């Protein structure tokens, strides 16, 4: 089945280039050049992937992304950003972007990133039942994780996480106290063919830390310099490990 892609980009030359090359690869491409129109299209139609410029008339790409994720739309998003705009990249990843590509970029790089994100998304949908997929909940001290619902609670507080933040936390929580390298996390959450750098992992861990600060004495993420991260939990007496 032909995969549908939405391009939200106001620079006409670039949007034509994207549309042409993606169509040549066999994708069905829809283009919007205005932020509000792009958001409406993304909310009301089904796409396998969205290519999203951050600087748009009407509504910024970051606002579009935040509205999509807050409304539960988890369509993979690749953000398009200016070269050296690290702050934009960080904000985009925190908002729920799956990948990013900096302008100017080559056609081969663009197509490779699109294909990689689509493979990861398809892999998650088609993934066979895993050993831990029957878990209704993971309980670690005051931290409660519900894998099937993508929900997290710390004590009596519900914590709202982006999909990738949740997957990072879940990976760490399945082996509490064990150091996970950045490569471990990248491969588990983003896939072996992810082209982006380890900065992506650091951004998501940093965001997670802030959201767990509700009770840092109960649970926190430690950095192991030059290695990676581990989840440290103070367990409640008599509490079950998982259920």
Phi, psi and omega in degrees: 000136180293132180274135181265129179240141176249126176252119176248099188207127184267348178279108191300320181297316181291319181296324177293320179297314179298312182300315182298309185291323178291322177296320178297333178278357177100006178274152170266120190245131173245136183241135171233140183247012181226138185303310183296319179293322178296317178298314180300317179296316182295327181282332189252353178232162182261125177229153176275338182198148177238128171261119193234116173286147182272332181258102184226151173285147175090316180196135182289159178299323179297319178295320177300312182299314180298319180293321178297311183292322180291336178268005175089006179277118186249021175306131179304138181233128172250119181272146177252124186221159180292151180300139178069011178271067186298322181298320178296318179299313180300314180296322179295317179294320178297326182283350176117013177293148180269334180196174178214158175218135185264142177274144353283151180227157177275154181298319181298318179296316179302309183296323179295317180293317178300313180297320182294316180296319179295322178296317180296318180295317179293323179298321178293322181291322185266002187298131177293165180297127181266171182303322185261005188288348180279353184299124173276335181195151171242126182243119179230101185060235178272359182270125178240126181237132180245093187303320183288337184255352185057042180240147181222139174227144175237106189066236179265001184262129172281137179246124179270120180240148170289157183308314182290325175299316180299316183293324175296313180298317181298319180296317178293322184289337180285345175221066183299138180084352180263132180285126176252128179287163176299323178296320177304309183294318181297315181293321183288321187264319183256343178101154183295334184265013180293132186268337182294169184270178182291347176303327179301315179298313182300320180298315182290322177294318179300317178295319177300315181305314182298323182283338177271359182290356174304326181211071184296338178285339181271318182208138175203164179252121179268141172267131174252104190309127177077001182238293183172224187222157172217150178268124180251124184232135172266108186284147173281145180300127176080004182282139177289152182289314180203167180210000000 
